[in-house]
Amino acid sequence: MSGMTEPPLIPVPTVPQPGNYGVSHGSGMVGELIRHATESWAGHAFVYVGNGMIIEAAPPATRLAPAASHPDAVWNLHEPLTQAQRTAIVARAHALLGTTYDYGAYIGLALEILGIKSGKQLDPVFRRDTWRDCSADIADEYGFAGIDLRAGLQYPNLITPANLYDRIAQQAGGKL
């Protein structure tokens, strides 16, 4: 019998649990802009809050929607969340319902795509940004649970669905 030196394996769920975030391809002009700017498949992000529902930032304000509205969702099922963290994430997501959507973030992305401004030049502006978009909401919700999704990003104040998608891929061992 071996000594119990390793933690017990925790099974990875196959469906999202409250507090898991997801990313999808996104749609429309905004999704296309995000995918082009970030050179990623992911163009939208949201958090699962239970009972088949997500909370997502989308024009004109953060809203509750069916998870089935994003059938192409890729979920961060490998995120090691405690029950307390899940509760904090979901509570913060509910607190953000009705928050006005951030169109200014897309002006910044457009400036970067067109080569007018770089992420480094835009970083001081977005550091003071209190507006909301889908990825900023996810980072905020996870921050309330003590998880910094911006850590290690080149421009931490410009978090995107691509950054969240990359985190999912890293946690899944690169297998998506």
Secondary structure, 3 states (H helix, E strand, C coil): CCCCCCCCCCCCCCCCCCCCEEEECCCHHHHHHHHHHHCCCCCEEEEEEECCEEEECCCCECEEEEHHHCCCCEECCCCCCCHHHHHHHHHHHHHCCCCEECCHHHHHHHHHHCCCCCHHHHHHHHHCCCCECHHHHHHHHHHHCCCCCCCCCCCHHHCCHHHHHHHHHHHCCCCC
